[in-house]
Amino acid sequence: MVSDYRYKPQVYFAATFIVTYAFWFAGAYLSFQDEKNGLYMLFMLIGLIVPFIISFFMIFTSKNSDLKKDFINRLINLRLIRPGMLPLFFLIMPLAVLVSIFISLSFGGSVSQFQLADGFSFSTGSVPTLVFLMLAACFEELGWRGYAFDSLQSRHTYFMASIIFSILWSLWHFPLIFVNNFYQYEIYHENIWYAVNFFVGIIPMGVFVSWICIKNGKSIPAAILFHFIINICQEALNMTQTTKCIETLVITVIIAIIIVLDKEMFFSKVSPIPETQNLAPGTQNPVSEAH
């Protein structure tokens, strides 16, 4: 976070929601009119990159050289990623999935959930689903970590910034339940509570990605990689939607443990940037010092 820049979270999130919703609701309409030629996917992809486009615009029109340098550094400097964190990157989500499936067996779940899935559980039209999941991780995190999260952290403790961001991130996905054949559409029509679990489950996931990112120097590639691993873990095994509800609880417990163990960082008192006065140039923000 750059201390001599006044972030504008209201402007960022308002612009991101309005533009994304416009493209995604248009795409949702076309998905029922235009499924064969896939034009709707063009609208879906444009909506997907909106968080990044808005971030890019706000950073590079800010006239603040430190903000631009900070973004570029966090984007290309792979040395920000701590090698000691890599096992956590690759193991924590697969383990969470396996634990969730194991718990589900006590409630009548099938052991077949441990088998690899035959394919993806949803369709993204003319765009291969794996490619779409990769693009989602890239463009979302470029936007969220490029500007969005820092804008919230400039005014709140890390804990509150994580919670607010995660709720907003969850709500950002809302139009997807109206897109024919999309994952959110499929589970909504299977059982509304599965859709509710999807949106609720994003909240601890959002806190998790934010924590991984900040523990790696706010590296944007670190957030992209972990986000992509989360996406793949949801599709790799034959995990049922009931088990995904259990997974939400498992992830919530993991996050609660992380918060307790790292409470000094989560609840550090951070003075919000004054509405009418930026911090002095060169002043190090307490949040960036905490990691």
Secondary structure, DSSP 8 states (H G I E B T S, - for coil): --TTS---HHHHHHHHHHHHHHHHHHHHHHHHHSTTTTHHHHHHHHHHHHHHHHHHHHHHTS--HHHHHHHHHHHH-GGGS-GGGHHHHHHHHHHHHHHHHHHHHTTT--GGGGSB-SS-SS--TTS-HHHHHHHHHHHHHHHIIIIIHHHHHTTS-HHHHHHHHHHHHHHHTGGGGGSTT-HHHHHHHH-HHHHHHHHHHHHHHHHHHHHHHHTTTT-HHHHHHHHHHHHHHHHHB---HHHHHHHHHHHHHHHHHHHHHTHHHHT-------SS----TT---HHHHT-
